[in-house]
Amino acid sequence: MPVITLYYTDLENLIGTDRDTVLDRIPMIGADIERVYADYVDIEFFPDRPDLYSVEGVARAMRGFLDIETGIPEYVVGQSGITITSDHEIGKIRPHLACAVVKGIKFTPYSIESLMSLQEDLHWGIGRNRSKVSIGVHDLDRVTPPFEYIAADPTFEFVPLDFDLPMSMDEILDKHPKGVKFAHLVEKFDKYPLIIDSYGTVLSFPPIINGTLTRVRDDTKDLFIEVTGTDKSVSVALNIVTTALAERGGKIESVKIQTPDTGYTTPNLDPATRRISASGANALLGLTLSRDQIMQYLGRMRFGAVPLSQSDDAIEVSVPAYRADIMHDYDIFEDVAIGYGYEKITSVLPETMTIGEEHPISLTKADLRDIMVGLGFYEVMPFTLTSESVHFEKMRRPHTSATRVMHPITVEQTMLRTTIFPNLLEILSFNQHRELPQRIFEVGDVVASGRNAVHLAAVAIDPHANFSEIRSIVDAVMHERVVAYEITESDDPAFIDGRRADIIVDGGRRAGVFGEVHPGVILNFGLDQPVIGFEMWGL
């Protein structure tokens, strides 16, 4: 889940109240305070509220929640007179486009950081790591409309962001860090998406990288925002970004988008309307709120709410254009509960009483955790979803049968893991900025042959790591579990030949492997120090 950094000075200015009040009440809107520092706080929000991925969105929500400014926010959309034309070929590559202009921005270090963080968090949340949606933000004063959204030849050259020399689009995919990371999104096409101005100046190569010319700077006043993608979520992302900038005083203006078949204008910030009943809300929440009370709490959550008739039940709710999570009446009822206050809802014991006990598997997991912590390892909890590249190719292991995801949302999550060890090496690769040694473990589930199983795996990275060290750790684990075992020579290609061994129990059953990790595997994960580790199962 996204963690948002909120600077107290900025937050207090945007909300109009003190930090202590905010820190006391913000968990009640669906947030977890991760870390509190002298100048800022890190807060984790649920993925279903992308409108809260910025300090501006948080401030807007908190002003309502604290009754400083209630009801649906109103955003005026002027006309920029700018047009962007998309050609017919782009419809086969990345067909959806939404754009806007926001003028009169007075950037500060806080607001620039917030905009960049919001952009990246939306790439992850709504954009599914840019596969569905990618966002480009540009200094409008450095380009000349009208713009074009075209399918360009891969040999086309421009200077990408963070580079000084021109590169072809193919070279960007091969050499630029962003190109390497996201090449899989476009490399299957003969031509690549490109947005240019009337003089052929490149704004962006979506969903990969912007051109360096339109970089947002401290003195930037007017922005051109383009959102491209493979479905209509582009409009939701654009609405979130533009309304966040409007909270900073920006003036939103529309852009005319001309396609070969039709034309349309974005952004559309008209609220959606839904009809709910007070009785339906009360039935779900177990409360006895009047219609007026429900409308009050919806206003606190920044909805518009008016009575629909003279009865005491029907309410027309206006849903802000930046609320991407409202798909059912129950979503609105949830916000009624938040506006009312979860802390006011009385706890009730269930009428049916049962006596529970820990499952044997849970007891085994707890025992293994105690053993590993006692041996000086830190527990981690990586995802169960992984990819063939990480699971097999980087590990130098042959592809075996595994449970594949039918419709994966990213290339990083295409299968259910059959072993834990690759996940631990990934975590080491993410933490190379931390000091050595690093010793981590996981007790978790894998899925092999369609069945769940519990594995224990651990790795350690250290310039002095060796086979004797990992053998002693395996000895300690088996001793504490009171399991007799033998070792035999292993042929696991993930480990160094002659410095690897299989764990044999019950007179011949293979129950694990350990050793020094092969240098090829170490390099595949971008590491540069010796790594040792083990994985066990069926203990």
C-alpha positions as CSV (number, residue, x, y, z in Angstrom):
1,M,0.0,0.0,0.0
2,P,1.3,3.5,-0.8
3,V,3.0,5.4,2.0
4,I,2.6,9.2,1.7
5,T,5.0,11.7,3.3
6,L,3.2,14.7,4.8
7,Y,5.2,17.7,5.9
8,Y,3.6,19.4,8.9
9,T,4.1,23.0,7.7
10,D,2.6,22.2,4.4
11,L,-0.2,20.1,5.8
12,E,-1.2,22.8,8.4
13,N,-1.3,25.5,5.7
14,L,-3.5,23.4,3.5
15,I,-5.9,22.2,6.2
16,G,-6.0,25.2,8.5
17,T,-5.5,23.4,11.7
18,D,-2.6,22.1,13.9
19,R,-0.6,18.9,13.4
20,D,-1.7,17.3,16.7
21,T,-5.4,17.5,15.6
22,V,-4.6,16.0,12.3
23,L,-2.4,13.1,13.7
24,D,-5.1,12.3,16.2
25,R,-8.0,12.1,13.7
26,I,-6.4,11.0,10.4
27,P,-6.4,7.2,11.3
28,M,-10.2,7.5,11.5
29,I,-10.5,8.1,7.7
30,G,-8.8,4.8,6.9
31,A,-5.1,5.4,7.3
32,D,-2.2,4.0,9.3
33,I,0.5,6.2,10.8
34,E,3.7,4.5,9.9
35,R,6.4,6.8,11.2
36,V,6.4,10.2,13.0
37,Y,9.4,12.5,12.6
38,A,10.2,16.0,13.8
39,D,9.2,17.7,10.5
40,Y,7.0,15.1,8.7
41,V,4.9,12.0,9.1
42,D,4.6,8.9,6.9
43,I,1.1,7.6,6.5
44,E,-0.1,4.5,4.7
45,F,-3.4,4.7,2.8
46,F,-5.5,1.9,1.4
47,P,-5.2,1.3,-2.3
48,D,-8.9,2.0,-2.9
49,R,-8.4,5.7,-2.2
50,P,-6.0,7.0,-4.9
51,D,-7.3,10.5,-4.3
52,L,-5.5,10.4,-1.0
53,Y,-2.1,9.7,-2.5
54,S,-1.0,13.4,-2.2
55,V,-0.9,15.9,0.6
56,E,-3.5,18.0,-1.3
57,G,-5.9,15.1,-1.4
58,V,-5.4,14.4,2.3
59,A,-5.9,18.0,3.2
60,R,-9.1,18.2,1.2
61,A,-10.5,15.1,2.9
62,M,-9.4,16.2,6.4
63,R,-11.0,19.7,6.0
64,G,-14.3,17.9,5.5
65,F,-13.7,15.3,8.2
66,L,-12.8,18.1,10.7
67,D,-15.9,20.1,9.7
68,I,-13.7,23.0,8.4
69,E,-15.1,22.7,4.8
70,T,-17.8,20.2,4.1
71,G,-19.7,19.2,1.0
72,I,-18.6,18.4,-2.5
73,P,-15.7,20.6,-3.8
74,E,-16.4,22.6,-6.9
75,Y,-13.8,22.9,-9.6
76,V,-14.2,25.3,-12.5
77,V,-12.9,24.1,-15.8
78,G,-12.0,26.8,-18.3
79,Q,-11.1,26.4,-22.0
80,S,-7.4,26.4,-23.0
81,G,-8.0,26.4,-26.7
82,I,-5.4,23.7,-27.0
83,T,-5.9,20.6,-29.3
84,I,-4.1,17.3,-29.4
85,T,-4.6,15.0,-32.4
86,S,-4.1,11.3,-32.3
87,D,-3.4,9.3,-35.4
88,H,-5.1,6.1,-36.5
89,E,-2.1,3.9,-35.8
90,I,-1.9,4.8,-32.1
91,G,-5.3,3.1,-31.6
92,K,-3.6,-0.3,-31.9
93,I,-0.9,0.5,-29.4
94,R,-2.1,2.8,-26.5
95,P,-5.4,4.1,-27.6
96,H,-6.8,6.0,-24.6
97,L,-5.8,9.6,-24.0
98,A,-6.9,12.4,-21.5
99,C,-5.3,15.8,-21.2
100,A,-5.6,19.0,-19.3
101,V,-3.9,22.4,-18.7
102,V,-3.4,23.8,-15.2
103,K,-2.2,27.4,-15.0
104,G,-1.0,29.7,-12.2
105,I,0.8,27.2,-10.2
106,K,3.3,28.6,-7.6
107,F,5.5,25.6,-6.9
108,T,7.4,25.0,-3.7
109,P,9.7,22.2,-2.8
110,Y,6.8,20.6,-1.0
111,S,4.4,20.8,-3.9
112,I,6.9,19.6,-6.5
113,E,7.7,16.5,-4.3
114,S,4.0,15.9,-3.8
115,L,3.2,16.1,-7.5
116,M,6.0,13.7,-8.4
117,S,5.0,11.2,-5.7
118,L,1.4,11.4,-6.7
119,Q,2.4,10.6,-10.3
120,E,4.4,7.5,-9.3
121,D,1.8,6.3,-6.8
122,L,-1.0,6.5,-9.5
123,H,1.3,4.7,-11.9
124,W,1.3,1.8,-9.3
125,G,-2.3,2.0,-8.1
126,I,-4.5,2.9,-11.0
127,G,-1.9,2.3,-13.7
128,R,-0.8,-1.2,-12.7
129,N,2.8,-0.3,-13.0
130,R,2.1,1.9,-16.1
131,S,0.6,-1.0,-18.1
132,K,-2.9,0.5,-17.9
133,V,-2.2,4.2,-17.2
134,S,0.9,6.5,-17.4
135,I,1.0,10.2,-16.6
136,G,3.2,12.9,-18.2
137,V,3.5,16.4,-16.6
138,H,5.1,19.1,-18.7
139,D,6.1,22.8,-18.5
140,L,3.6,24.3,-21.0
141,D,5.8,27.4,-21.6
142,R,8.5,25.3,-23.2
143,V,6.4,23.8,-26.0
144,T,4.0,25.1,-28.7
145,P,0.5,23.7,-29.2
146,P,-1.2,22.1,-31.0
147,F,0.1,18.7,-30.0
148,E,0.1,15.3,-31.8
149,Y,-0.1,11.8,-30.3
150,I,1.4,9.5,-32.9
151,A,2.9,6.1,-33.5
152,A,6.6,6.8,-34.3
153,D,9.4,4.7,-35.8
154,P,11.7,3.2,-33.2
155,T,14.6,5.0,-34.8
156,F,13.2,8.4,-33.9
157,E,15.6,10.4,-31.6
158,F,15.2,12.8,-28.8
159,V,16.8,13.7,-25.5
160,P,15.1,11.8,-22.7
161,L,14.7,13.0,-19.1
162,D,17.9,12.7,-17.0
163,F,20.1,12.4,-20.2
164,D,22.1,15.0,-22.1
165,L,22.4,13.5,-25.6
166,P,19.7,12.3,-28.1
167,M,18.8,8.7,-28.1
168,S,16.6,6.7,-30.5
169,M,13.5,5.1,-28.9
170,D,15.1,1.7,-29.3
171,E,18.2,2.9,-27.5
172,I,16.0,4.3,-24.7
173,L,14.5,0.9,-24.2
174,D,17.9,-0.7,-24.1
175,K,19.9,1.8,-22.1
176,H,17.8,4.2,-20.1
177,P,16.9,2.9,-16.6
178,K,13.2,3.7,-17.2
179,G,13.3,2.2,-20.7
180,V,14.9,-1.1,-19.4
181,K,12.2,-1.3,-16.7
182,F,9.2,-0.7,-18.8
183,A,10.3,-1.9,-22.3
184,H,8.0,-4.9,-22.1
185,L,5.0,-2.5,-22.4
186,V,5.8,-1.4,-25.9
187,E,8.6,-3.6,-27.5
188,K,6.1,-6.0,-29.1
189,F,4.9,-3.2,-31.4
190,D,6.5,-2.1,-34.7
191,K,6.0,1.6,-33.7
192,Y,6.0,3.4,-30.3
193,P,3.8,6.1,-28.8
194,L,5.1,9.6,-29.0
195,I,3.6,13.0,-28.1
196,I,5.1,16.0,-29.9
197,D,4.3,19.7,-30.3
198,S,3.8,21.8,-33.5
199,Y,7.5,22.0,-34.1
200,G,8.2,18.3,-33.5
201,T,9.5,18.8,-30.0
202,V,9.0,15.7,-27.9
203,L,6.9,15.9,-24.8
204,S,6.9,12.2,-23.9
205,F,7.4,8.7,-25.0
206,P,4.6,7.1,-23.1
207,P,4.6,5.0,-21.0
208,I,8.4,5.1,-20.8
209,I,9.9,8.6,-20.3
210,N,9.4,12.3,-20.9
211,G,11.6,14.5,-23.0
212,T,14.1,16.5,-20.9
213,L,12.9,19.9,-22.4
214,T,9.5,19.9,-20.6
215,R,10.9,19.0,-17.1
216,V,8.9,20.7,-14.3
217,R,11.1,23.3,-12.5
218,D,10.7,25.6,-9.5
219,D,9.8,28.5,-11.8
220,T,7.2,26.5,-13.8
221,K,3.8,28.2,-13.8
222,D,1.7,26.4,-16.3
223,L,1.4,22.7,-16.8
224,F,0.3,20.5,-19.7
225,I,-0.8,17.0,-18.3
226,E,-1.3,14.0,-20.6
227,V,-2.5,10.6,-19.5
228,T,-2.3,7.7,-21.9
229,G,-3.3,4.1,-21.4
230,T,-5.1,1.0,-22.4
231,D,-8.5,1.7,-20.8
232,K,-10.7,4.5,-19.6
233,S,-8.9,4.8,-16.3
234,V,-6.9,7.6,-17.9
235,S,-9.8,10.0,-17.1
236,V,-9.8,9.0,-13.4
237,A,-6.1,9.5,-13.1
238,L,-6.3,12.9,-14.8
239,N,-9.1,14.0,-12.5
240,I,-7.1,13.1,-9.4
241,V,-4.0,15.0,-10.6
242,T,-5.8,18.2,-11.8
243,T,-8.0,18.5,-8.7
244,A,-4.9,18.0,-6.5
245,L,-3.2,20.9,-8.3
246,A,-6.4,23.0,-8.0
247,E,-6.1,22.6,-4.2
248,R,-2.8,24.5,-4.6
249,G,-4.6,27.4,-6.5
250,G,-4.1,26.1,-10.0
251,K,-6.7,27.0,-12.6
252,I,-7.9,24.0,-14.6
253,E,-8.5,24.3,-18.4
254,S,-9.7,21.7,-20.8
255,V,-8.0,20.3,-23.9
256,K,-9.8,19.2,-27.1
257,I,-8.7,15.6,-28.2
258,Q,-9.3,14.8,-31.8
259,T,-9.2,11.2,-33.0
260,P,-9.7,9.9,-36.5
261,D,-13.3,9.0,-35.6
262,T,-14.5,11.6,-33.1
263,G,-13.5,14.4,-30.8
264,Y,-14.0,15.0,-27.1
265,T,-12.8,17.3,-24.3
266,T,-11.1,16.5,-21.0
267,P,-11.1,16.7,-18.1
268,N,-14.7,16.2,-17.2
269,L,-15.1,17.0,-13.5
270,D,-18.9,16.8,-13.3
271,P,-19.9,14.7,-10.3
272,A,-21.6,11.3,-10.8
273,T,-25.0,11.0,-9.0
274,R,-26.4,8.0,-7.1
275,R,-29.6,7.4,-5.3
276,I,-29.4,5.8,-1.9
277,S,-31.8,5.2,0.9
278,A,-31.4,6.1,4.6
279,S,-33.0,2.8,5.5
280,G,-30.5,0.8,3.4
281,A,-27.6,2.6,5.1
282,N,-28.9,2.0,8.6
283,A,-29.7,-1.7,7.8
284,L,-26.1,-2.3,6.7
285,L,-24.4,-0.3,9.5
286,G,-26.7,-1.3,12.3
287,L,-27.5,2.3,13.1
288,T,-30.6,4.4,13.4
289,L,-29.5,7.6,11.7
290,S,-32.0,10.1,10.3
291,R,-31.8,11.2,6.7
292,D,-30.5,14.6,7.7
293,Q,-27.7,13.0,9.8
294,I,-26.7,10.8,6.9
295,M,-26.5,13.8,4.6
296,Q,-24.4,15.6,7.2
297,Y,-21.9,12.8,7.4
298,L,-21.8,12.5,3.6
299,G,-21.0,16.2,3.5
300,R,-18.2,15.6,6.0
301,M,-16.8,13.0,3.6
302,R,-16.9,15.6,0.7
303,F,-20.0,14.3,-1.1
304,G,-22.9,16.3,-2.1
305,A,-26.2,15.1,-0.6
306,V,-29.8,16.4,-1.0
307,P,-33.2,14.8,-0.1
308,L,-34.9,13.4,-3.2
309,S,-38.5,13.5,-2.0
310,Q,-40.7,14.5,0.9
311,S,-40.3,11.0,2.4
312,D,-37.7,10.3,5.1
313,D,-35.6,7.9,3.0
314,A,-34.3,8.8,-0.5
315,I,-31.1,10.8,-0.9
316,E,-29.4,11.9,-4.1
317,V,-25.6,11.7,-3.6
318,S,-23.1,13.6,-5.8
319,V,-19.8,11.8,-6.1
320,P,-16.7,13.9,-6.8
321,A,-15.0,13.1,-10.1
322,Y,-11.7,12.2,-8.2
323,R,-13.4,9.4,-6.2
324,A,-12.5,6.3,-8.3
325,D,-13.6,3.9,-5.5
326,I,-17.4,4.5,-5.5
327,M,-18.9,1.6,-7.5
328,H,-21.8,0.5,-5.3
329,D,-24.2,2.0,-2.7
330,Y,-22.2,0.0,-0.1
331,D,-19.2,2.2,-0.8
332,I,-21.2,5.2,0.1
333,F,-22.6,3.5,3.2
334,E,-19.0,2.9,4.3
335,D,-18.3,6.6,4.0
336,V,-21.4,7.3,6.1
337,A,-19.9,5.1,8.8
338,I,-16.5,6.9,8.6
339,G,-18.2,10.3,8.8
340,Y,-20.3,9.2,11.7
341,G,-17.2,7.8,13.4
342,Y,-16.1,4.2,13.8
343,E,-15.2,4.9,17.4
344,K,-18.9,5.7,18.1
345,I,-20.1,2.3,16.9
346,T,-20.8,0.0,19.9
347,S,-19.0,-3.3,19.9
348,V,-21.4,-6.3,20.2
349,L,-20.3,-9.8,21.0
350,P,-21.6,-12.5,18.6
351,E,-24.6,-14.4,19.8
352,T,-22.9,-17.7,19.0
353,M,-20.0,-18.4,21.3
354,T,-17.2,-20.8,20.3
355,I,-14.0,-22.0,21.8
356,G,-11.0,-21.8,19.4
357,E,-7.5,-23.0,19.5
358,E,-4.4,-22.5,17.4
359,H,-4.0,-24.7,14.3
360,P,-1.1,-27.1,14.4
361,I,0.4,-25.4,11.3
362,S,0.3,-22.0,13.1
363,L,2.1,-23.5,16.1
364,T,4.8,-24.9,13.8
365,K,5.2,-21.6,12.1
366,A,5.5,-19.8,15.4
367,D,8.1,-22.3,16.6
368,L,10.2,-21.8,13.4
369,R,10.0,-18.1,13.8
370,D,11.3,-18.3,17.4
371,I,14.2,-20.5,16.2
372,M,15.2,-18.1,13.4
373,V,14.9,-15.0,15.5
374,G,17.0,-16.7,18.1
375,L,19.7,-17.3,15.5
376,G,19.8,-13.6,14.6
377,F,17.6,-13.5,11.5
378,Y,15.0,-10.9,10.7
379,E,11.6,-12.0,9.4
380,V,10.3,-10.7,6.1
381,M,7.0,-11.3,4.3
382,P,7.3,-11.1,0.5
383,F,4.5,-11.6,-1.9
384,T,3.4,-15.1,-2.9
385,L,3.0,-14.0,-6.5
386,T,6.2,-13.9,-8.5
387,S,7.4,-14.3,-12.1
388,E,9.1,-17.0,-14.2
389,S,12.0,-14.7,-14.7
390,V,12.7,-14.3,-10.9
391,H,11.7,-17.8,-9.9
392,F,13.5,-19.9,-12.6
393,E,15.8,-17.9,-14.9
394,K,17.5,-15.7,-12.3
395,M,17.9,-18.8,-10.1
396,R,19.5,-20.8,-12.9
397,R,16.8,-23.4,-12.3
398,P,14.8,-25.2,-15.1
399,H,11.2,-24.2,-15.6
400,T,8.9,-26.6,-13.8
401,S,5.2,-26.9,-13.4
402,A,3.6,-24.1,-11.4
403,T,0.3,-22.4,-10.9
404,R,0.1,-19.6,-13.5
405,V,-2.1,-16.5,-13.1
406,M,-4.6,-16.4,-16.0
407,H,-4.8,-12.6,-16.3
408,P,-1.7,-11.1,-14.6
409,I,-1.8,-7.4,-14.1
410,T,2.0,-7.1,-14.3
411,V,4.9,-9.2,-15.7
412,E,6.3,-9.3,-12.1
413,Q,3.2,-11.3,-10.9
414,T,2.5,-14.1,-13.3
415,M,2.6,-17.2,-11.1
416,L,2.4,-18.6,-7.6
417,R,5.8,-19.3,-6.1
418,T,6.9,-22.9,-5.6
419,T,9.8,-21.9,-3.4
420,I,10.6,-19.0,-1.1
421,F,14.3,-18.6,-1.8
422,P,14.1,-16.3,-4.9
423,N,11.9,-13.8,-2.9
424,L,14.5,-13.5,-0.3
425,L,17.2,-12.8,-2.8
426,E,14.9,-10.1,-4.3
427,I,14.7,-8.4,-0.9
428,L,18.5,-8.4,-0.6
429,S,18.7,-6.7,-3.9
430,F,16.2,-4.0,-2.8
431,N,18.3,-3.3,0.3
432,Q,21.8,-2.9,-1.0
433,H,22.0,0.5,0.6
434,R,21.8,-1.1,4.0
435,E,24.9,-2.2,5.9
436,L,26.1,-5.7,6.0
437,P,25.7,-8.4,7.2
438,Q,22.0,-8.9,6.4
439,R,20.2,-12.0,7.6
440,I,16.5,-12.6,6.7
441,F,14.1,-15.5,6.7
442,E,10.5,-16.3,5.9
443,V,8.1,-19.0,7.1
444,G,5.4,-19.0,4.4
445,D,3.2,-20.8,2.0
446,V,4.2,-22.0,-1.5
447,V,1.9,-23.7,-4.0
448,A,3.3,-26.8,-5.7
449,S,1.3,-29.3,-7.8
450,G,-1.9,-27.4,-6.9
451,R,-1.4,-27.8,-3.1
452,N,-0.3,-25.4,-0.4
453,A,2.8,-26.2,1.6
454,V,4.7,-24.5,4.4
455,H,8.4,-23.7,3.7
456,L,11.1,-22.2,5.8
457,A,13.9,-20.3,4.0
458,A,16.7,-18.0,5.1
459,V,19.5,-16.1,3.4
460,A,22.5,-14.2,4.7
461,I,24.8,-11.8,2.7
462,D,28.2,-11.0,4.1
463,P,31.8,-10.8,2.7
464,H,32.7,-13.7,4.9
465,A,29.7,-16.0,4.3
466,N,30.6,-19.6,3.7
467,F,29.3,-23.2,3.6
468,S,30.4,-23.9,7.2
469,E,28.2,-21.0,8.5
470,I,25.1,-22.1,6.7
471,R,25.7,-25.8,7.7
472,S,25.8,-24.7,11.4
473,I,22.6,-22.8,11.0
474,V,20.8,-25.8,9.5
475,D,22.2,-27.9,12.3
476,A,20.7,-25.5,14.9
477,V,17.3,-25.5,13.2
478,M,17.1,-29.3,13.0
479,H,18.3,-29.7,16.6
480,E,15.7,-27.3,17.9
481,R,13.0,-29.1,15.9
482,V,14.3,-32.4,17.2
483,V,14.5,-33.8,13.6
484,A,17.2,-36.4,12.7
485,Y,18.7,-35.7,9.2
486,E,21.5,-36.5,6.9
487,I,23.0,-34.5,4.0
488,T,23.9,-35.7,0.5
489,E,25.4,-34.0,-2.4
490,S,23.0,-31.7,-4.2
491,D,22.6,-30.9,-7.9
492,D,20.6,-27.6,-7.3
493,P,22.1,-25.2,-9.9
494,A,21.2,-22.2,-7.7
495,F,24.2,-23.1,-5.5
496,I,27.9,-23.6,-6.1
497,D,28.9,-27.2,-7.0
498,G,30.7,-28.8,-4.1
499,R,29.3,-26.2,-1.7
500,R,25.7,-27.4,-1.6
501,A,23.8,-30.2,0.0
502,D,20.4,-31.7,0.2
503,I,18.7,-32.3,3.6
504,I,17.5,-35.9,3.9
505,V,15.0,-37.1,6.6
506,D,12.8,-40.1,7.3
507,G,15.3,-42.5,5.7
508,G,15.5,-41.0,2.3
509,R,13.0,-38.1,1.8
510,R,14.5,-34.9,0.5
511,A,13.3,-32.1,2.9
512,G,15.5,-29.2,1.9
513,V,18.7,-27.7,0.3
514,F,21.4,-25.4,1.5
515,G,24.8,-24.0,0.5
516,E,26.6,-21.0,-1.0
517,V,24.6,-19.3,-3.7
518,H,26.1,-19.5,-7.2
519,P,27.9,-16.3,-8.4
520,G,25.6,-16.3,-11.5
521,V,22.6,-16.1,-9.3
522,I,24.1,-13.4,-7.2
523,L,24.8,-11.3,-10.3
524,N,21.3,-12.0,-11.7
525,F,19.9,-10.3,-8.6
526,G,22.3,-7.4,-8.9
527,L,24.2,-8.3,-5.7
528,D,28.0,-8.2,-5.3
529,Q,28.7,-10.1,-2.0
530,P,28.7,-13.8,-1.1
531,V,25.3,-15.2,-0.2
532,I,24.4,-18.3,1.7
533,G,21.0,-19.8,2.5
534,F,18.7,-22.7,2.9
535,E,15.2,-23.8,2.3
536,M,13.3,-26.6,4.1
537,W,9.9,-28.2,3.9
538,G,7.8,-30.9,5.5
539,L,9.3,-30.5,9.0
